[in-house]
């Protein structure tokens, strides 16, 4: 599934990632020294039991949270070296997120939701609209662009979320249980969409999933257990 000729912009590397939380007098260590390299254009599934820290790892890889120690580099950029504002800009430019619960803006249309990353990046409304319309047509929602999330089915909302995640052609897409709340047919549709986008655009993709079918569609599967990643 990997796409040849994709630049190192898409390369992801985590070294010695540790994440600890304080629970009263107790220190809880969720991740205990994670090492992970994802090649440019590669797709990786991360599996494991509920509560082992899969979402935590995804948040660290995407700069949504900072590790207690260790480093994350996306395309050679050390996320830990960026200030909060720089990190927010880097995320918008280089990383797309797909969550289990969509996180679409309820008062905005599907089109406006997908336009948002482009507008934040400083694109003109006309350019943002063009990119968003192209992606919404690509995911089969050309007739639904003026509908708000509450007027869309769960599968349609998730396709909007995928379009929003890739509208700026990010180096990396991180998907957290993207089919977890969908029926099997709709889940299969979203899985196929992620795979096709990887083929067509060479987007590097890391997916946290409980779906054996989605994991099998990735180039590689890793299991997170007891704070460590191992090949599955």
C-alpha positions as CSV (number, residue, x, y, z in Angstrom):
1,X,0.0,0.0,0.0
2,X,3.0,2.3,0.5
3,X,3.4,5.0,-2.2
4,X,6.8,5.4,-3.8
5,X,8.3,8.9,-4.1
6,X,6.7,10.3,-1.0
7,X,9.1,12.8,0.7
8,X,10.4,12.6,4.2
9,X,7.7,15.1,5.2
10,X,5.6,12.1,5.9
11,X,8.1,10.2,8.0
12,X,7.1,9.7,11.7
13,X,9.5,8.8,14.5
14,X,8.9,8.4,18.2
15,X,11.7,7.6,20.6
16,X,11.5,6.7,24.3
17,X,8.0,8.0,24.7
18,X,6.9,8.0,28.4
19,X,3.5,9.3,29.6
20,X,2.8,9.6,33.3
21,X,-0.2,10.9,35.2
22,X,-0.6,11.8,38.8
23,X,-3.6,10.2,40.6
24,X,-3.6,11.7,44.1
25,X,-0.5,10.4,45.8
26,X,-0.1,7.8,43.1
27,X,1.9,8.1,39.8
28,X,0.4,6.2,36.9
29,X,2.6,5.3,34.0
30,X,0.6,4.7,30.8
31,X,3.4,4.5,28.3
32,X,6.8,3.3,29.3
33,X,9.3,4.0,26.6
34,X,7.6,3.7,23.2
35,X,9.7,3.5,20.1
36,X,7.9,3.7,16.7
37,X,9.0,4.5,13.2
38,X,6.4,4.9,10.4
39,X,7.8,5.3,6.9
40,X,6.6,7.8,4.4
41,X,3.4,6.6,2.9
42,X,3.1,3.7,5.3
43,X,-0.1,2.7,7.1
44,X,0.1,1.3,10.6
45,X,-2.7,-0.1,12.9
46,X,-2.3,0.0,16.6
47,X,-4.4,-2.5,18.5
48,X,-4.8,-3.6,22.1
49,X,-7.2,-3.9,25.0
50,X,-9.3,-0.9,26.1
51,X,-7.5,1.4,28.5
52,X,-3.9,0.5,27.6
53,X,-3.1,3.9,26.2
54,X,-3.7,3.7,22.5
55,X,-5.5,7.0,22.3
56,X,-2.8,8.6,24.5
57,X,-0.1,7.4,22.1
58,X,-2.1,8.8,19.1
59,X,-2.4,12.2,20.9
60,X,1.3,12.3,21.6
61,X,2.1,11.5,17.9
62,X,-0.2,14.3,16.8
63,X,1.0,16.9,19.3
64,X,-2.4,17.1,21.0
65,X,-0.6,16.2,24.3
66,X,3.1,16.3,25.3
67,X,5.0,13.3,26.6
68,X,6.5,13.1,30.1
69,X,9.7,12.3,28.3
70,X,10.8,11.2,24.9
71,X,10.5,12.7,21.4
72,X,8.2,12.7,18.5
73,X,9.3,13.9,15.1
74,X,7.0,14.3,12.1
75,X,8.9,14.9,8.9
76,X,12.0,15.8,10.9
77,X,10.3,18.4,13.0
78,X,10.6,17.8,16.8
79,X,7.2,18.5,18.2
80,X,8.6,19.0,21.6
81,X,10.7,21.9,20.4
82,X,7.7,23.8,19.2
83,X,5.9,26.4,21.4
84,X,2.1,26.0,21.7
85,X,1.2,28.4,18.9
86,X,3.9,26.9,16.6
87,X,2.6,23.4,17.4
88,X,-1.0,24.4,16.7
89,X,0.1,25.8,13.3
90,X,2.2,22.7,12.5
91,X,-0.8,20.4,13.4
92,X,-3.1,22.3,11.0
93,X,-0.5,22.2,8.2
94,X,0.8,18.7,8.6
95,X,-1.5,16.4,10.6
96,X,-5.1,15.4,10.0
97,X,-7.2,13.9,12.8
98,X,-10.2,11.5,12.6
99,X,-11.9,10.8,15.9
100,X,-14.5,8.2,16.8
101,X,-17.0,10.9,17.7
102,X,-16.4,13.1,14.6
103,X,-16.0,16.5,16.6
104,X,-17.7,18.4,13.8
105,X,-18.9,21.9,14.5
106,X,-22.7,21.5,14.9
107,X,-23.7,25.0,13.7
108,X,-21.7,24.8,10.5
109,X,-22.5,22.9,7.3
110,X,-20.5,19.9,6.0
111,X,-18.9,22.3,3.5
112,X,-18.0,24.8,6.2
113,X,-16.6,22.1,8.5
114,X,-14.3,20.9,5.7
115,X,-13.2,24.4,4.7
116,X,-12.1,25.2,8.3
117,X,-8.5,23.9,8.2
118,X,-7.9,25.9,5.0
119,X,-9.3,29.1,6.4
120,X,-7.3,28.7,9.6
121,X,-4.2,28.3,7.4
122,X,-5.0,31.6,5.7
123,X,-6.5,30.3,2.4
124,X,-9.0,32.6,0.8
125,X,-12.7,31.5,1.2
126,X,-12.8,30.8,-2.6
127,X,-9.8,28.5,-2.4
128,X,-11.0,26.8,0.8
129,X,-14.4,26.2,-0.8
130,X,-12.9,24.7,-3.9
131,X,-10.7,22.3,-1.9
132,X,-13.6,21.3,0.4
133,X,-16.1,20.7,-2.5
134,X,-13.6,18.5,-4.3
135,X,-13.1,16.4,-1.1
136,X,-16.8,16.2,-0.3
137,X,-17.5,15.0,-3.9
138,X,-14.7,12.5,-3.5
139,X,-16.3,11.0,-0.4
140,X,-19.7,10.9,-2.0
141,X,-21.3,13.8,-0.3
142,X,-21.7,16.3,-3.1
143,X,-25.4,16.5,-2.5
144,X,-25.1,17.0,1.2
145,X,-22.6,19.9,1.4
146,X,-25.2,22.4,2.8
147,X,-26.4,20.0,5.5
148,X,-25.3,20.4,9.2
149,X,-24.0,17.5,11.1
150,X,-27.3,16.9,12.9
151,X,-28.9,16.4,9.5
152,X,-26.4,13.7,8.5
153,X,-26.1,10.0,9.3
154,X,-23.3,8.7,11.4
155,X,-21.5,7.4,8.4
156,X,-22.0,10.7,6.5
157,X,-20.6,12.6,9.5
158,X,-17.5,10.4,9.6
159,X,-16.9,10.9,5.9
160,X,-17.1,14.6,6.5
161,X,-14.5,14.2,9.3
162,X,-12.2,12.2,6.9
163,X,-12.6,14.9,4.3
164,X,-11.7,17.6,6.8
165,X,-8.7,15.6,8.0
166,X,-7.2,15.4,4.5
167,X,-8.4,18.6,2.9
168,X,-4.9,20.2,3.2
169,X,-3.1,17.0,2.1
170,X,-1.3,16.6,5.4
171,X,1.8,14.5,5.9
172,X,0.1,12.4,8.5
173,X,-3.4,11.2,9.3
174,X,-4.1,9.9,12.8
175,X,-7.4,8.0,13.2
176,X,-8.8,7.0,16.6
177,X,-11.4,4.2,16.2
178,X,-12.7,5.8,13.0
179,X,-15.3,3.0,12.5
180,X,-16.0,2.3,16.2
181,X,-19.5,3.7,16.2
182,X,-20.6,2.7,12.7
183,X,-22.5,-0.2,11.4
184,X,-20.5,-2.8,9.4
185,X,-21.4,-1.6,6.0
186,X,-20.7,2.1,6.8
187,X,-17.5,1.1,8.6
188,X,-16.4,-0.8,5.6
189,X,-17.0,2.4,3.5
190,X,-14.9,4.5,5.8
191,X,-12.1,1.9,5.8
192,X,-12.0,1.8,2.0
193,X,-11.9,5.6,1.9
194,X,-8.8,5.7,4.2
195,X,-7.1,3.1,2.1
196,X,-7.9,4.8,-1.2
197,X,-6.6,8.2,0.1
198,X,-3.4,6.6,1.2
199,X,-3.0,5.0,-2.3
200,X,-3.8,8.3,-4.1
201,X,-2.1,10.9,-2.0
202,X,0.6,8.9,-0.2
203,X,-0.6,10.1,3.2
204,X,1.0,8.3,6.1
205,X,-1.6,6.9,8.4
206,X,-1.7,5.6,11.9
207,X,-5.0,4.1,13.0
208,X,-6.1,2.9,16.5
209,X,-8.7,0.3,16.0
210,X,-10.5,-2.7,17.5
211,X,-11.6,-3.7,13.9
212,X,-9.6,-6.8,12.6
213,X,-10.7,-5.9,9.1
214,X,-9.4,-2.3,9.3
215,X,-6.1,-3.5,10.9
216,X,-5.7,-6.1,8.2
217,X,-6.0,-3.4,5.5
218,X,-2.9,-1.6,7.0
219,X,0.6,-2.3,6.0
220,X,1.6,-3.2,9.5
221,X,-0.1,-3.9,12.9
222,X,1.4,-3.1,16.3
223,X,0.0,-4.2,19.6
224,X,0.2,-1.9,22.7
225,X,0.3,-3.9,25.9
226,X,1.7,-3.0,29.4
227,X,2.9,0.4,28.1
228,X,5.0,-1.2,25.3
229,X,4.5,-1.6,21.5
230,X,5.3,-4.9,19.9
231,X,4.7,-6.3,16.4
232,X,1.5,-8.2,16.0
